[in-house]
Amino acid sequence: MAKHTPGPWHFLDIGEVVPSDDDGLPHEELRICFMATPGDDPGAADRIEANGHLIAAAPGLYDMLIKCRKQFEHYQRQHASKDIAEAIIHGEFAAMCDAAIAKARGEQS
């Protein structure tokens, strides 16, 4: 079970990523993160916004990755007796999902 703040998360134009309240609206009193100010770098504002949107998408991406992993495992079992090459490929995809999930959980760096 994930220990992170449940999603969805929202990126606010003030540079904050916040969780949802009970109605699914941004809960502005709680903060997931605050993006650094751009300083003098002319491209920093765009990168900060892009990073904020990526961070805000994390809970949904995490949930989808777990679903994809289960599907790859299902395909691996399904192909095990028919097409070993397909089974190996699906097993490799499941292993890549496992590694990404472990990293998201803080189980590996």
C-alpha positions as CSV (number, residue, x, y, z in Angstrom):
1,M,0.0,0.0,0.0
2,A,1.3,3.4,-1.0
3,K,2.2,5.8,1.8
4,H,2.1,9.0,-0.3
5,T,-0.6,11.6,-0.1
6,P,-3.5,10.3,-2.3
7,G,-4.2,12.0,-5.6
8,P,-5.2,13.7,-7.6
9,W,-2.7,16.5,-7.1
10,H,-3.0,19.9,-8.6
11,F,-0.3,22.3,-9.9
12,L,-1.2,25.9,-9.0
13,D,0.1,28.8,-11.0
14,I,1.9,30.1,-7.9
15,G,4.4,27.2,-8.2
16,E,2.8,24.8,-5.6
17,V,1.6,21.2,-6.0
18,V,-1.3,20.5,-3.6
19,P,-3.5,17.5,-3.0
20,S,-7.3,17.4,-3.6
21,D,-9.8,18.2,-0.9
22,D,-12.8,15.9,-0.3
23,D,-14.6,17.5,-3.3
24,G,-11.7,17.0,-5.6
25,L,-10.7,20.7,-5.6
26,P,-7.2,21.9,-4.8
27,H,-6.6,21.8,-1.0
28,E,-4.5,25.0,-0.8
29,E,-3.6,24.7,2.9
30,L,-1.7,21.5,2.3
31,R,1.4,21.4,0.1
32,I,3.1,18.5,-1.7
33,C,5.9,20.7,-2.9
34,F,6.8,24.3,-3.8
35,M,8.7,24.9,-7.0
36,A,11.8,27.0,-6.9
37,T,11.6,30.6,-8.2
38,P,13.1,31.0,-11.7
39,G,15.7,33.6,-10.8
40,D,17.5,35.1,-13.8
41,D,17.3,32.0,-16.1
42,P,14.9,32.9,-18.9
43,G,13.8,29.3,-19.5
44,A,13.4,28.4,-15.8
45,A,9.8,29.5,-15.6
46,D,8.7,27.1,-18.3
47,R,10.7,24.2,-16.7
48,I,9.2,25.0,-13.3
49,E,5.7,24.8,-14.8
50,A,6.5,21.6,-16.7
51,N,8.1,20.0,-13.6
52,G,5.0,21.1,-11.5
53,H,2.6,19.4,-13.9
54,L,4.8,16.2,-13.9
55,I,4.8,16.1,-10.1
56,A,1.1,16.7,-10.0
57,A,0.5,13.8,-12.4
58,A,2.6,11.4,-10.2
59,P,-0.3,9.7,-8.3
60,G,-2.1,8.9,-11.5
61,L,1.0,7.7,-13.2
62,Y,1.9,5.5,-10.2
63,D,-1.6,3.9,-10.2
64,M,-1.5,3.3,-13.9
65,L,2.0,1.8,-13.7
66,I,0.7,-0.8,-11.1
67,K,-2.2,-1.7,-13.5
68,C,0.2,-2.0,-16.4
69,R,2.5,-4.3,-14.4
70,K,-0.4,-6.6,-13.6
71,Q,-1.4,-6.7,-17.3
72,F,2.2,-7.5,-18.3
73,E,2.2,-10.3,-15.8
74,H,-1.1,-11.6,-17.1
75,Y,0.2,-11.5,-20.7
76,Q,3.4,-13.3,-19.6
77,R,1.4,-16.2,-18.1
78,Q,-0.9,-16.2,-21.1
79,H,2.0,-16.6,-23.6
80,A,4.2,-18.9,-21.4
81,S,3.1,-22.0,-23.2
82,K,2.5,-20.6,-26.7
83,D,5.2,-18.1,-27.5
84,I,8.2,-18.0,-25.2
85,A,9.6,-14.8,-26.8
86,E,6.4,-12.9,-26.1
87,A,6.4,-14.2,-22.5
88,I,10.0,-13.1,-22.0
89,I,9.2,-9.6,-23.4
90,H,6.2,-9.2,-21.1
91,G,8.2,-10.5,-18.2
92,E,10.9,-7.8,-18.9
93,F,8.2,-5.1,-19.1
94,A,6.8,-6.3,-15.7
95,A,10.3,-6.2,-14.3
96,M,10.8,-2.6,-15.5
97,C,7.5,-1.7,-13.9
98,D,8.6,-3.3,-10.7
99,A,11.8,-1.2,-10.7
100,A,9.9,2.0,-11.3
101,I,7.3,1.1,-8.6
102,A,10.1,0.3,-6.1
103,K,11.8,3.6,-6.9
104,A,8.5,5.5,-6.4
105,R,8.0,3.8,-3.0
106,G,11.6,4.7,-1.9
107,E,12.7,1.1,-1.9
108,Q,15.6,1.8,-4.3
109,S,17.3,4.9,-5.7
